[in-house]
Amino acid sequence: MFNRQEKLLLAVLASIQFSSIVDFMIMMPLGPQLMRIFGVTPHQFGLLVSSYTFCAGLSGFAAAFFMDKYDRKKNLLFFFVGFSIGTIACAMSANYETLLLARGLTGVFGGVLSSLVMSIVSDAISYERRGAAMGVIMTAFSLASVVGVPVSLYLANIWSWHTPFLALGILSLLLCGVIWKAVPEMRAHLQNQVKEPFHRTITRILQNSNQVKALVFMATVIFGHFCIIPFMSPSLVANAGLAEAQLPFVYMCGGVFTIFTSPFIGRLADRFGKHKVFFWGALATLIPYFLLTHLVPAPLPWILACTSLLFVVSGGRMIPASAMVSGTTTPQNRGSFMAIVSCVQQLSSAIASYIAGIIITKNDSSGRLDHFDVVGYIAIATTFAAIYLSRRIQAIEGTPTAGASPLRVDDSLAH
């Protein structure tokens, strides 16, 4: 399905995704250790997490104004080097305040990486094969869950919380050298570009009803998911009776399944259509949404079955969703549009987490998290809204109205 150059490119891009996902995910299980060492409250720890998301959203918006004006490879190197330095800065932080600043710095660069990766995949792989390509990229989350998080926790327990950030930062810097050697220049999108006013980047999107629908669609998908995800681990401990030491099994088990299911779902999306696969994937998420938000003390195998199902179907529906959204723009404007998509995703996840945090309360007598079921119903409702919106998104690639043929890796090399 992919030639040698495309396979190498996808492997490098998946490695970049792996680094950024591990960097973000590792903050959650390190929470108890960081709160104890720095003597901070849960609210202050929450700021460490949200500082990354908030800065990532702002940088995604700012990046939209220049993302399409430069070679994709140069943009990728610039932001990934910044991300690597930010991660090392986290490792070097001596107190809460410096770590807070370092997390914000990492978010400034890391928040743009996902949109850049999606832009490069969309430029290099035709729309007809893009589902499979997105499936390969999505395996980065699986590997982060199975390998990245457990190894990071092991390093933190053996030495200190600084160690996983330092190791990840050094590995990321080494990966920058691989990017320089292995990723071709990608300048084909610069052809036929017309100089336009600064504000045109935003007005172009706002005047395109198809792209506006795509942004609302992606915001809806992310909103429902992040109503539940930030509180999944606490609810498993407080409501389902899972021991904190058993939490890594949740990520490892879910990650193992998605290693195999993500590429398979990507191929299904290419074969049967992105819209159809998203429809069934979104419907399937309703099951774990309901089960996880209504859990009572249960055996570990049942809990792992519920969480693994969530990993598989929620990650699976993001594959056709990402392909659908990437197909609503031309290569010449794809970088700026995907940066706005990233911004919308970050802000939507932040708003969802904030609203869910207001709804969910802790029962002082039993220790349970009350009203988690209400959050589950909100996630279910937004899933139906996402299904409705998905039907109104049209891909302009692979159709006579596309205006430009999809780019291939070989095309980029020719320029």
C-alpha positions in Angstrom: 0.0 0.0 0.0 2.9 2.4 0.8 6.2 2.6 -0.9 9.5 2.6 0.9 9.8 6.4 1.2 6.2 6.7 2.5 6.8 4.0 5.1 9.9 5.8 6.4 8.1 9.1 6.5 5.1 7.6 8.4 7.5 5.9 10.9 9.3 9.2 11.6 6.0 11.1 12.0 4.6 8.4 14.3 7.8 8.7 16.4 7.1 12.5 16.7 3.6 11.8 17.8 4.9 9.2 20.3 7.2 11.8 21.9 4.5 14.5 22.2 1.9 12.0 23.5 4.2 10.6 26.2 5.2 14.1 27.3 1.6 15.0 27.8 0.3 11.7 29.3 3.1 11.3 31.8 2.0 14.3 33.8 -1.2 12.5 35.0 0.4 9.5 36.8 3.2 11.8 38.2 0.5 13.9 39.9 0.7 12.4 43.4 4.6 12.6 43.4 4.7 16.2 42.1 2.1 17.3 44.6 4.0 15.7 47.5 7.4 17.1 46.4 6.3 20.6 45.7 3.6 20.7 48.4 0.9 22.0 46.0 -2.8 21.5 45.9 -4.8 19.5 43.3 -5.9 22.8 41.8 -2.2 23.9 41.4 -1.3 20.6 39.8 -4.2 21.1 37.4 -2.6 24.3 36.3 0.5 22.3 35.3 -1.7 20.3 33.0 -3.8 23.1 31.7 -0.8 25.4 31.1 0.3 23.0 28.4 -3.1 22.9 26.8 -3.7 26.6 27.0 -0.4 27.5 25.5 -0.8 24.9 22.8 -4.2 26.4 21.8 -2.7 29.9 21.5 0.3 28.7 19.5 -1.9 26.7 17.2 -3.9 29.8 16.4 -0.8 32.0 15.9 0.8 29.3 13.7 -2.1 29.4 11.3 -0.9 32.7 9.9 2.5 31.4 8.7 2.3 27.6 8.5 1.7 27.5 4.8 4.4 30.0 3.9 7.4 27.7 4.6 8.7 24.3 3.8 6.8 21.7 5.9 10.1 20.1 6.9 11.6 23.3 8.2 8.4 24.0 10.2 8.6 20.5 11.7 12.2 20.8 12.7 11.6 24.3 14.3 8.7 23.2 16.5 10.2 19.8 17.4 13.5 21.3 18.4 11.5 23.8 20.6 9.5 20.9 22.0 12.7 19.0 22.9 14.2 22.0 24.6 11.0 22.6 26.5 10.9 18.9 27.7 14.5 19.2 28.9 13.6 22.4 30.7 10.9 20.5 32.5 13.5 18.0 33.7 15.8 20.9 34.9 13.0 22.6 36.9 13.8 23.0 40.5 10.4 24.2 41.8 6.8 24.5 41.0 7.0 27.9 39.3 9.8 27.0 36.9 8.1 23.7 36.0 4.9 25.6 35.3 6.8 27.9 32.9 8.5 24.9 31.3 5.2 23.2 30.7 3.9 26.3 29.0 7.0 26.5 26.8 6.6 22.8 25.9 3.0 23.4 25.0 3.8 26.4 22.7 5.9 24.0 20.5 4.2 20.7 21.2 0.7 22.0 20.5 1.6 22.6 16.8 3.3 19.3 16.2 0.0 17.3 15.8 -1.3 19.7 13.1 2.0 19.6 11.3 2.1 15.9 11.3 -1.4 15.7 9.9 -0.6 18.3 7.3 2.5 16.3 6.1 0.5 13.1 6.0 -2.3 14.7 4.0 0.2 16.3 1.6 2.2 13.0 1.1 -0.6 10.4 1.0 -3.6 10.6 -1.3 -7.1 10.8 0.2 -8.0 7.3 -1.0 -5.2 5.9 1.2 -5.2 8.4 4.0 -7.3 6.4 6.4 -4.6 3.7 6.5 -1.9 6.4 6.9 -3.8 7.9 9.8 -4.1 4.4 11.4 -0.3 4.1 11.3 0.1 7.5 13.0 -2.5 6.7 15.6 -0.5 3.7 16.7 1.8 6.3 18.4 -0.8 6.6 21.1 -0.9 2.8 21.5 2.9 2.6 21.9 2.8 5.6 24.3 0.3 3.7 26.5 2.1 0.3 26.4 5.7 1.5 26.5 6.1 5.2 27.0 4.0 5.7 30.2 5.1 2.5 32.1 8.8 3.1 31.3 8.5 6.7 32.3 6.9 5.7 35.6 9.6 3.1 36.2 12.4 5.7 35.6 10.6 8.2 38.0 10.3 5.5 40.7 13.9 4.4 40.4 15.5 7.9 40.2 13.1 10.9 40.3 10.4 12.6 38.4 13.1 14.6 36.5 14.4 11.4 34.7 11.6 10.6 32.3 11.5 14.2 31.0 15.3 14.3 30.6 15.3 10.9 28.7 12.4 12.0 26.5 14.0 15.3 25.7 17.4 13.7 24.8 15.6 11.1 22.6 13.6 13.9 20.9 16.8 15.8 20.1 18.3 12.7 18.5 15.0 12.3 16.5 15.6 15.8 15.2 18.7 14.4 13.4 16.6 11.7 11.9 14.0 14.2 10.7 16.8 16.2 9.0 18.1 13.2 7.2 14.9 11.2 6.5 12.1 13.7 5.8 12.2 15.2 2.3 11.7 18.9 1.6 8.0 19.5 1.2 7.5 22.7 -0.8 4.8 21.6 -3.4 2.1 23.5 -1.4 4.1 26.7 -2.0 3.3 26.6 -5.7 0.6 28.9 -7.1 0.3 30.7 -3.8 -1.1 34.3 -4.0 0.0 37.0 -1.5 -2.9 38.1 0.6 -3.7 40.2 3.6 -2.8 38.9 7.1 -6.4 38.5 8.2 -7.3 36.4 5.1 -6.1 33.3 6.8 -9.0 33.4 9.2 -11.7 34.9 6.9 -11.0 32.3 4.3 -12.0 29.6 6.8 -15.0 31.5 8.1 -16.3 32.0 4.6 -16.0 28.3 3.8 -19.1 26.7 5.3 -17.6 23.2 4.7 -14.5 24.0 6.8 -16.6 25.7 9.5 -18.6 22.5 9.8 -15.4 20.5 10.0 -14.2 22.7 12.9 -17.5 22.4 14.8 -17.5 18.6 14.1 -14.0 18.1 15.5 -14.8 20.3 18.5 -17.8 18.2 19.2 -15.9 14.9 18.9 -13.2 16.1 21.3 -15.6 17.7 23.8 -17.5 14.5 24.4 -14.3 12.5 24.8 -12.7 14.9 27.3 -15.7 15.1 29.5 -14.8 11.6 30.5 -11.0 11.0 30.0 -9.6 13.4 32.6 -11.7 11.7 35.3 -11.5 8.1 34.1 -8.6 7.1 36.4 -9.9 8.9 39.5 -13.4 7.3 38.9 -11.9 3.8 38.5 -10.3 4.1 41.9 -13.1 5.9 43.7 -16.1 4.3 42.1 -14.9 0.9 40.7 -12.5 0.0 43.5 -9.4 -0.2 41.4 -6.1 0.1 43.2 -3.8 2.9 42.2 -1.1 0.4 41.5 -3.4 -1.3 39.0 -3.9 1.8 36.9 -0.9 1.1 34.5 -2.7 -2.0 33.4 -5.5 0.1 32.1 -3.2 2.0 29.7 -1.1 -1.1 28.8 -4.1 -3.3 28.0 -5.8 -0.6 26.0 -2.6 0.2 24.2 -2.0 -3.4 23.2 -5.4 -3.7 21.6 -5.1 -0.4 19.6 -1.7 -1.4 18.2 -3.6 -3.9 16.1 -7.0 -2.2 15.7 -5.8 1.3 14.6 -4.2 0.2 11.3 -7.1 -2.2 10.6 -9.7 0.6 11.2 -7.7 2.9 8.9 -7.9 0.3 6.1 -11.6 -0.1 6.7 -12.0 3.7 6.4 -10.3 3.6 3.0 -12.3 0.6 1.8 -15.8 1.4 2.9 -15.6 5.2 3.3 -14.5 7.6 6.1 -18.1 8.7 6.9 -19.5 5.2 7.3 -16.6 4.0 9.5 -16.9 7.1 11.7 -20.6 6.5 12.0 -20.2 3.0 13.3 -17.2 3.9 15.4 -19.1 6.8 17.1 -22.0 4.6 17.8 -19.7 2.0 19.4 -18.3 4.7 21.8 -21.7 5.0 23.4 -21.2 1.6 25.1 -18.0 2.4 27.0 -19.2 5.9 27.7 -22.3 4.5 29.5 -20.4 1.6 31.2 -17.5 3.7 32.5 -19.7 6.4 33.9 -21.9 4.0 35.8 -19.3 1.7 37.2 -19.6 0.1 40.7 -16.9 -2.0 42.4 -16.1 -4.7 39.9 -13.4 -7.3 39.1 -10.3 -6.2 37.3 -11.0 -8.1 34.1 -14.4 -6.4 33.7 -12.8 -2.9 34.3 -10.1 -3.6 31.8 -12.6 -4.8 29.2 -14.6 -1.6 29.5 -11.5 0.7 29.4 -9.9 -1.3 26.5 -13.1 -1.0 24.5 -13.0 2.8 25.1 -9.4 2.9 23.8 -10.3 0.9 20.7 -13.5 2.7 19.6 -12.6 6.2 20.6 -9.2 6.0 18.9 -10.8 4.2 16.0 -13.3 6.9 15.3 -10.6 9.6 15.3 -8.9 7.9 12.3 -11.7 8.6 9.8 -12.6 11.9 11.6 -9.0 13.2 11.0 -9.0 12.0 7.4 -12.4 13.7 6.8 -11.3 17.0 8.2 -8.0 17.0 6.4 -9.8 16.5 3.1 -11.8 19.8 3.4 -8.9 22.0 2.4 -6.4 22.3 -0.5 -2.7 21.6 0.0 -1.9 25.3 -0.4 -3.9 26.2 2.8 -3.7 22.9 4.6 -1.1 23.9 7.2 -3.0 27.0 8.4 -6.3 25.1 8.5 -4.9 22.1 10.4 -3.3 24.6 12.9 -6.7 26.1 13.5 -8.1 22.5 13.9 -5.5 21.9 16.6 -6.4 25.1 18.3 -10.0 24.1 18.3 -9.2 20.7 19.7 -7.1 22.1 22.6 -9.7 24.6 23.6 -12.6 22.2 23.3 -10.8 19.7 25.5 -10.0 22.4 28.1 -13.6 23.6 28.2 -14.9 20.0 28.4 -12.6 19.2 31.3 -13.6 22.4 33.1 -17.3 21.8 32.8 -17.0 18.2 33.8 -15.0 19.3 36.9 -17.9 21.5 37.9 -20.5 18.8 37.5 -18.5 16.0 39.3 -18.3 16.2 43.0 -16.6 14.0 45.6 -18.8 12.4 48.3 -17.2 13.1 51.6 -18.6 10.1 53.3 -18.1 7.4 50.7 -15.3 8.9 48.6 -17.2 8.2 45.4 -17.2 10.7 42.5 -20.9 11.7 42.2 -22.6 12.9 39.1 -20.1 11.1 36.8 -23.2 9.6 35.1 -24.4 13.0 34.1 -21.1 13.7 32.4 -21.6 10.3 30.6 -25.0 11.5 29.3 -23.4 14.7 28.0 -20.7 12.7 26.2 -23.4 10.5 24.6 -25.4 13.5 23.5 -22.4 15.2 21.9 -21.6 11.9 20.1 -25.0 12.0 18.4 -24.3 15.7 17.5 -21.0 14.7 16.0 -22.6 11.9 13.9 -25.1 14.5 12.6 -22.3 17.0 11.7 -20.2 14.3 10.1 -22.8 13.8 7.4 -22.5 17.4 6.3 -18.7 17.4 5.8 -17.6 17.0 2.2 -14.1 16.1 1.1 -12.8 18.2 -1.8 -9.9 15.8 -2.5 -10.4 12.8 -4.7 -13.3 14.6 -6.5 -13.4 16.6 -9.8 -13.8 19.8 -7.7 -10.6 19.3 -5.8 -8.7 21.9 -7.7 -5.4 20.2 -7.1 -4.3 16.6 -7.0 -3.0 15.1 -3.7 0.7 15.4 -3.2 2.9 12.4 -2.9 6.3 12.0 -1.1 8.0 11.7 -4.5 6.4 15.0 -5.6 7.9 16.7 -2.7 11.3 15.3 -3.5 11.1 16.6 -7.0 10.8 20.1 -5.6 
